[in-house]
Amino acid sequence: MELTQEEGYFTFLDTRDVVVCYDSQKFKVGRRYKSLVVTILGALALIVFHYTKNNEANFRQNTVYRVKQCTNILEILRSGKWREKQGLTDKDKQTRYRMDLSLREFRGIPVLTRTDLQCGTGFPVSAPKFGQSLPAECDRAGIKPCCNENIGLCGSGPENCKCSKCTDFQTVISAELFDWVPLNKTCEIKTHESRDACEIVSSRLTNLIIVGDSLMRHFSNALLLLFTGDFTSGAQARASAATTDCSGERQFVDSGRSMCHEKLARTREDTNKEFCKDLPYFGYKFNESYSINHAGKVMELVRDNLGRRSLIVIGIGLHDGLSAQRTINNFLEPILQLVEDADWPKILWVTTHAQGFVKPLEFRRKQGNHRVLAFNEKIHRYLTKRNIPVFDVYPMTSGVYSYDGTHYGIGVNLLKARMLVNYIEDTF
């Protein structure tokens, strides 16, 4: 075996012999120490030889001794942190800030900062074009970026930024400027671009189906961008492709004057012709069954895919008041009974997002983060017992900018799309 060293890791090139060499230019020793050096190196060779013989099954020829195993890729995906992209300039950050405000305005949301610096749920801002009143914010680019809801005022310093009811808007992350970095380094998470994503899915599945509410629709939109390679209009239905009002990041803005969500593709056939072009066909669709009241539609979908290599990705909750028990009894249990004795289709559950600071006041009590977390946890426990995998997106949405307190933009959703491709690659 020839033993070489590369960046602190040993590489075993041949498992039959052990040869230990040293560079005479680097190891110039006197004659009086030569025998000592030879003895030490010989002992090292024996140790390496003994270790290798007893662990030979753990190595492959020509492989660096650095074990990487994805033992639970969904857990690895959820356990991470946001890290700012390298090389960002102040101009990049200002451009992103203006884009965030522009998307909010496009949705019909007014400026949420007040000239009197009052903030929080006690000081709602009327938003007639949006529909509901929204809590006043503090300007994250200003000198008083923190809302202290104990006193209802914007301020700065620890007393206004670090208390239990304080929100520091400077720490709110624009996902488009950050990378999600898994804490577990034993498994590589790949950033697949369009062609790779298409090849992975087309070689493993015959159908990929997304089911659920508007959060899942945005998830689907990001997958459409990835599969078409068209980030300008890839999620738009072919008949609406000329409608530039809903292009780019506006593909993730629901309702408002443009009603962009009604102009989006639901199947691969609805999109442009570049959807995974020149690769084996796989079916793709988004099924907008956003409530337990649509359980019958989803059950029919599952029956249609029995015996097919289909992955059905499901996420609901907000439209049912985040009632975990009702979701289990009236939605999940009937669906899972259909697949419990079948090899296919496979089911993947997606948790509900974290809710942002500007969550409309009338929805905060029933859809606040305390309710979201309780719902996610109870559903997770139930599905674990049923051996159904869960894609937990709550951690990667907590503390991230949401234009309306519920929905997220291209940064979060494209991350989710690429993570799903990683899951498909690793699992099937």
Secondary structure as GFF3:
##gff-version 3
##sequence-region A 1 428
A	DSSP	beta_strand	3	6	.	.	.	ID=ss1
A	DSSP	beta_strand	9	12	.	.	.	ID=ss2
A	DSSP	alpha_helix	31	54	.	.	.	ID=ss3
A	DSSP	three_ten_helix	56	58	.	.	.	ID=ss4
A	DSSP	beta_strand	63	64	.	.	.	ID=ss5
A	DSSP	alpha_helix	73	78	.	.	.	ID=ss6
A	DSSP	beta_strand	80	84	.	.	.	ID=ss7
A	DSSP	alpha_helix	90	106	.	.	.	ID=ss8
A	DSSP	beta_strand	120	125	.	.	.	ID=ss9
A	DSSP	beta_strand	134	136	.	.	.	ID=ss10
A	DSSP	beta_strand	146	148	.	.	.	ID=ss11
A	DSSP	beta_strand	153	155	.	.	.	ID=ss12
A	DSSP	alpha_helix	158	161	.	.	.	ID=ss13
A	DSSP	beta_strand	166	168	.	.	.	ID=ss14
A	DSSP	three_ten_helix	169	171	.	.	.	ID=ss15
A	DSSP	three_ten_helix	175	177	.	.	.	ID=ss16
A	DSSP	beta_strand	178	182	.	.	.	ID=ss17
A	DSSP	alpha_helix	194	202	.	.	.	ID=ss18
A	DSSP	beta_strand	207	212	.	.	.	ID=ss19
A	DSSP	alpha_helix	214	228	.	.	.	ID=ss20
A	DSSP	three_ten_helix	238	240	.	.	.	ID=ss21
A	DSSP	three_ten_helix	244	246	.	.	.	ID=ss22
A	DSSP	three_ten_helix	248	252	.	.	.	ID=ss23
A	DSSP	three_ten_helix	260	263	.	.	.	ID=ss24
A	DSSP	three_ten_helix	268	270	.	.	.	ID=ss25
A	DSSP	beta_strand	283	287	.	.	.	ID=ss26
A	DSSP	three_ten_helix	292	294	.	.	.	ID=ss27
A	DSSP	alpha_helix	295	304	.	.	.	ID=ss28
A	DSSP	beta_strand	310	315	.	.	.	ID=ss29
A	DSSP	three_ten_helix	318	320	.	.	.	ID=ss30
A	DSSP	alpha_helix	324	327	.	.	.	ID=ss31
A	DSSP	pi_helix	328	332	.	.	.	ID=ss32
A	DSSP	alpha_helix	333	339	.	.	.	ID=ss33
A	DSSP	beta_strand	346	350	.	.	.	ID=ss34
A	DSSP	alpha_helix	361	367	.	.	.	ID=ss35
A	DSSP	alpha_helix	369	385	.	.	.	ID=ss36
A	DSSP	beta_strand	390	391	.	.	.	ID=ss37
A	DSSP	alpha_helix	394	397	.	.	.	ID=ss38
A	DSSP	alpha_helix	410	427	.	.	.	ID=ss39
###
